[in-house]
Amino acid sequence: MKKSRENWGSRIGFIMAAAGSAIGLGNIWRFPYTAGANGGSAFIIIYLAFTFVIGLSVMLAEFTLGRKTHLAAVGAYKHHSKNWTFVGVLGVVSAFLIMGFYPVVGGWALSYIFKSFTGVLSDASAIGSVFEGFIKNPIQPIIWTLIFFGLNVVIVAKGIAGGIEKASKVLMPTLFILLILLAIRSLTLPGASAGIEFLFKPDFSVVTGQTYLAALGQAFFSLSLGMGCMVTYGSYISKKERLPLDALTVTALDTAVALLAGLAIFPALFAFGMEPAAGPGLVFVVVPTVFAQMGGIGIILSALFFIALSVAALTSSVSLLEVVAAYLIDQKHIPRKTAVYSIASIMAVIAVFASLSLGAMSGATFLGVGIFDFLDILTDKIFLAVGGLLLAIFVGWVVKKEDLERETTNEGTVKFVLFNVWYNIVKYIVPVAVAIVAVLGITSIEQKGVMFFGLGVIGVLALFSKKL
Ligand code: PHE
């Protein structure tokens, strides 16, 4: 059984796939507006510190766990102890639920590639209402979401090396080139320096507890941590790979792209005298408005920007679909294609309702919020935080230290000088830091119904998922 399990075809292929998972809407859509709303540079410094101390360590812990067992999220935990199976299950549930809303935004991005050419984005003053009208439309965004799902299914059904890796090897370099081009254009506009200052000149007077909360949440989301995604990708890594180096490379690429997205967006934004703190509409409203003011070249740049955004979203959603598919393949021995087609269909149905919850069905709420927001809060604010916390406790306190050392040094054949530093960070610092953030984050959720529901689901999973 284990012998026939797939692996990544090459180191670069794996790096591109893992970076593809990490680099997503989180970097290009969420990072800029979160940074904008939390004071820019001060947020970025805290974010960088969290990313390279906590995020990097957790990523290495996930890779190590996955490769050690050669099993995806659920199996990797179960292999050690049935009592911990539920942490893997929680990850699979999170991936499933994120796929209920993330592809909706992916669909928006796809449609904006085409909207760039149709002229609807050329009148700067109308762009806000175009976006509003579009996401509330009962049909159009759904069609784009389903197309986005179709792309996911085509890639994941082809498997690891032949599907995810192959697609990532083309898509990721394309993304890097597009973003570099956009950043160069943005940075060379007159007045761009205000944007650079906003990103890099720290003003700590704006830092509050909320800033730390947002920074750690963003680091986890952006690096695809806390839900078994990197455990799953790690389970396909060959025994020859140097895991610490891989984790560092993926973390560095993810951070570079977030900063690059900031450099593509903020200088242009300031050059055209617009507000940085524009919320989730930032890339769909403010960015096209900036492009509209550039004339003809703006059309091309806008299309390139939304191609980049779609690519980023696609390689991330592919990893979410893979987490659920890998569970069915590893634990239930369902053939890959059957697994992918069936779960993607169910996810697509949920996503259709999530899309409708922003418009035609906005009156239909559950625990006080529409489905889109419900899934977002449930996963991002509750499940990822609890998942990350439990992962760190599991790796730091349950898995044997010698086993971790053997796995991260490829049975002692390669050096990992910082092993003890990493081990202690995972064992002591990560659980404390993530626990604080999880408690503060979860208790600050305004929708208390969703909060109790989420905690209840975790409780139920903890009690009943031993057999899964
Ligand atoms: N990291 C992805 C992003 O930045 C989102 C994601 C989260 C993907 C969790 C997989 C798992 O958009």
Residues whose N, C-alpha, C, O or C-beta is under 5 A from the ligand:
A	BS01	LIG	S21 A22 I23 G24 L25 G26 N27 F221 S222 L223 S224 L225 C229 S316 S319 L320
